[in-house]
Amino acid sequence: MTLFTFNVIRLLSIAALTAGIAFLLAPVLIKFLHKIKFWKKEARKKTITGEEAGVFYSLHKEREVTVPRGGGVLIWVSVLIVIFLFFGLSYFSHPWWFKKLNFLSRSETWLPLFTLLVAAIVGLVDDFLQVTGKGKYVGGGMEFTRRLLIVILIGLIGGLWFYYKLDWDTIHIPLIFNFPAGIDISLGLWIIPLFILVMVASWSGGVIDGLDGLSGGVFASIFGAFSIIAFSQGKADLATFCAAILGTLFAFLWFNIPPARFYMGETGILALTSTMAVVSFLTDSVVVLPIIAGVMVMEVGSIILQLLSKKFLLKKIWLSTPIHHHFEARSWPVYQVTMRFWLISIIFAILGVAIRLLG
């Protein structure tokens, strides 16, 4: 058996195993979240500018106070179980393939695993503050400035690790200037502020967690895309890590598609957006990240355009933002909005992978 074949088998097997573990854990988690009533006490009534969010409230006033948050716990706990299971098995010399199943490595998976875990814990704290109505944020939750500073800190740690530990200070720009190979640009220390910027921008895309099944499907296409890119670069451990996340997202979706049994919450959103940013650097795909995560760009862009239109034109473009709520307000069934956004996300992911592989 060649190393290539073994790595393909390992990637697919671990993705399936992680999905299976997550699938078994989900009913237990759902039961626990319902038992402690881990949902918001009231749907959001205000926009980020302090105005009445009448359209959003009318659409979500019942669902958000009966469906628990915290479903993201399923994702990162399942990944942790699998990655440390095979790390432990790697200490056994027989059979020989036990050692080969380990995909925890300093150069490829230490940083994304650290990011996933730290961001998930911070997000879980935020979810707790939201469901209890505590914190300084409107409606409960960690105040915006504090969350932003935490995301910046995670980005700073990542940037420092890249520059000083991995000796990495370049970004690859595909297609431009040197078709089809692209060009590498050395940034030196500027790689650190760029890392922070990408981390914050990725976090802003977390607004997709607002509709049954939407976030899980979008993140599945994103991490599937990065798994392909990483594997094509010979980074089998990182590709397997992304595939493990992909597996948990499939299991998550089983319980999150309409009608949702739980929502991802900040513990999932912050963990996945932060890890996504790190993986984009590890695969040298920062330039194509806005394409691969195109739906998230659309969502954030709709909010920005809405705010600018209300400020300068004194009128709204969309009935509600992010844009998936606009289509929901236009009486599109939830499943229709979700599945169409999945399709768009898959197309963006395919396009981003194709552009990156050209380099």
N, C-alpha and C positions, 0 to 999 in steps of 0.2 A: 504494500500500500504506500503510495507516495504521500509526502507531507501535505501537498495541496489537497488531495482527496480526504486525508484525515481531518484537516482543518475545516473542510466543507461539512463533513459528517459531524464534527464537534459543534460547529455553529448551529446547524439545524437541530441537532439533538438537544442542546442546551436551551435553545429557544422554545422547543416543545416541552421540555421538562419544566422550565420556568412558568410557561403558560399553565401546565398541569397543576403545579404547586399553587399558583395564584387562584386557579379555578376552585381548588379545594378549600383555600383559606377564605375566599370571598363570602360564602354564607355565614361563616363564623363572625367575620368583621361586620357584615350588614346587621346581624342579630345584635352584636354588641353596640353598634352605633345607634340602633333604634332603642335599645335598653337605656342608654344614657341620654337619649334625645339630643343627639349631636347635630342639630339643625338651627338655623337662624330663628329668632323669635318673631321677626317681621321682615318682609321683603323690603328692598331698598325703595325709599320714597323720594330721594333727592339725587340730582345729577351731580357730577364733580364740580359744577359751578354753583351749586346751591339751589338750583331751580327744581320745581316739582317734576318728578319722573313719572308722570301719570300713565303713559303708555306702558312702560316697563312694569309698573306696579300692578296694573290691571291684568297683565299677562302672567305674572309670577307670584301674585299675592298668596296663592294657595300652595303652589308647588315648592317654594323655597322654605316653607315652614312645616313641611311634612317629609321632605326627602333629606336624609342626613348628608353632611359634608364629611370629609376625611377619607374618601375612597382612595385617595392617592397613597395612603398607607399600604394598601395592597401591592402597589407597584414596587416601592422601594424595599419593603420587607421581603418580598419574594426574590428580588435581585440579590439582596444581602444573603439570604439563605443559600441560594445556589452558588454564589461566588465564593463564600467561605466554606461551603460543603466541599467543593472541588479543590480549594486551597488546602483543606485538611487532608483530603484523599491523596494529594500529591506527595505526602510524606511516606506513603506506602510504596515499596518498590515492586510489589506484585499485585495484580498484573501490571505489565509495563505501561499500559495506556492510562492508568490512574494519574501518573505524573503529567502526562500530556494534556489532560483535561483541564488543568489549572489555567485560568486566564487572568489572574491577578499579577500584573507586572508593573514595575516602576515607571517605565517609559511610556506605557500606553493606558493603563487603567487605574493607577493610583489616584491621579488627580480627578478624573470624572467620578470615581467612586466616592472620594472625599466630598466633592461638590454635591453629589446626589444626596448624601447622608446629612450634611450640614444644612443645606437648603431645605430639605424635607423636615427637619426638626424645627427650624425657624418657621416654616409654613404651618406646621402643626400647632405651634404656639399661637400663631395668628388666627388659625381656625378656632382654637379654644376661646380666644378673646372675642371672636365674632359671635359664636353661639351663646356665650354667656353675657353678651352685651357689654363687656368690659373693654377698657382701653380708651384712648383719646380720639380714635377715628369715629366718624359719624356712623352710628348703628353698631358700634363695637368693632374691635380689631386694633391691630398695631397701627399707630399713626404713620402716615405716608412717609414723612421724613425719616423716621426710624427704619422702615422697611427699605427705603432707598439707600440709606447708609450701609445696611447689612449687605445688600446686593453689591454695592461698590466695594465693600471689604472683601467679599468672596472673589470679585473680579480682580482686586489688587493681589490677593494671594495667588490666584491663578496666573496672573501676569508675571509675578516675581518667580514663580516656579518655572514658567516657560523660559524666561530669560536667563535665570541663574542656574537652574537645575538641569534643564533640557538643552540649554545653549541654543535657543531658538529665537530669532529676531526677524524672520522674513515672512512675507505673505505672498501667495501665488495668485497672479491675475491671469486667468485663462483667456485665450483667443486674442486679446488685445496686443498690438505691436508685433507679435511674433506668432502668427497663425500657423498651425494649430497648437503649438506647444505652450504658448503663453509666456509670461515673464515673472521672475521672482524679484521682489523689491525688499531690500534690507531696511528695516526701520530702527534698528538699534534699541535704545531704551524706550522709544515711542511705542514699542509693542505692548508695553504695560498699560498706558492710557487707552490704547486701542482695545485691549482686552476688557478693560472696565467698561468702555463705551458699548461694546458688543454685548456684554453681560446685562447692562441696564436696558438696552434696546430689546434684547430677547425677553427679559422679564416683562416689559410693557406689552408683549404679545400674549400674555397670560389671560387677556380678556376673553379668549375663546371659550373659557369654561363657564358658559352661561346657557347651554342648551343640551338636552339629553343626547349623549353619544357624540357630541361635536368634538370636544377636546381629545378624546381617546382616539378617534379616527384620524384626526389631523396629526397628532404626535406619532401615530403608528407609521404614517407615510414618511414623516421626517426621519425617524430613527431607522426605518427600513432603508431609506436613501443613504444615510451615513454608514450603515452597515455594509452596503455595497461598495461605497467609496473606500472605506477603510480596508476592506478585503482586497480590493484591486490594488491597493498600495502595499500589500504584504503585511498589514497590521492586523493579524488574525485575532489577537487578544482583544483589541478595541472593537473589531467587527463583531466578535462574539458577545462582548459587553452590550453593544447596541442591539444585537439580536435578542439578548435576554430581556432587555427593556421592551422590545417589540412583542415578545411572547407574553409578558405580563399585561401589555396593553390590549392584546386580543382577549385575554380572560376578563380584564376590566370592562371591555366593551360588552361582553355577554350580559353583564349586570347593569350596564349604563345606557344601553340603547333604549329608546322610548318604549314604555315608560321607565325612567331611570330608577334603580333601587338605591343608588347613592351618587353623590357628585364627587369629583376629584378633589376639590378644595385647594387651598393654598399649599398644603403639604405635598400635593402632587404637582400643581402648576409651577411653583417656585423650584421644586426639585428638577423637573423636566426641562424648564426653560434654561436654568443655569447649566445643567449638564449638556444641553444642546449647544450652548455657546462654547463650552470647553471642547466638546467633540469637534465642532467646526474648526477650531484652531489645531487640534491634534491631527486632523485630516487635511490641514492647510486649505480649508474650503470656506474661509470667512467671506470671500467675495461672492460666492454663490449661495450663502446662507439666506439672504433675502429672497432668493428664488425658491429654494427648497422649502422655506417656511413662508411661502407667498401668501397663504391664507391669513397667517398671523399679521403680516404686513398690511393686508387689506383691512383687517379688523381695526388695527391701530390707526391706519390712515383714515378710516371712516370717522373715527372719533375726532381726529385733528381737523378734518375738513368741516365737520359739524360745528366745532367750536369756533373756527375762523368765520364760517358763514353767519353764525348767530352774532358774532361780534361786529363784523364789518357790513354784512348785508341785512342783519336783523331778521333773519329767517332761517328755518331749518331745512337741510337737504334731505335728511332721513327722518322717518317717523320716530325712530329710536336707534340708539347706538350702544354697542358695536353693531355693525351692519346686519348680523344675523337676526337681531331683534327687529330690524326694519321689515325683513321678509316675514317674520313671525307676525308682526303687526298688520301686514298685508294679507293675513289669513292663510298663509302657507302652512300646511300641517308641519309639526315639529320634525317628523321623520323625513319630510321632503327637503326641508332646509338642511338638515344634518347630512343626508346622503348626497345632496348636490355639492355641499361644501367638501365632503370627502373626495368626490370625483375631481373637483378643482385642485384640492391638495395633492392628490396622486399625480395629476398632470404637472403641477409645479415641481414636485419631487423628481419625476422622470426627466424633466427639462434640466433641472439643476444638476442631476447626476450626469447627464449626457455632456453638458458644458464642462463640468469638472474633469470627466474622464478624457476629454479631448486634450487636456493638459498633461 
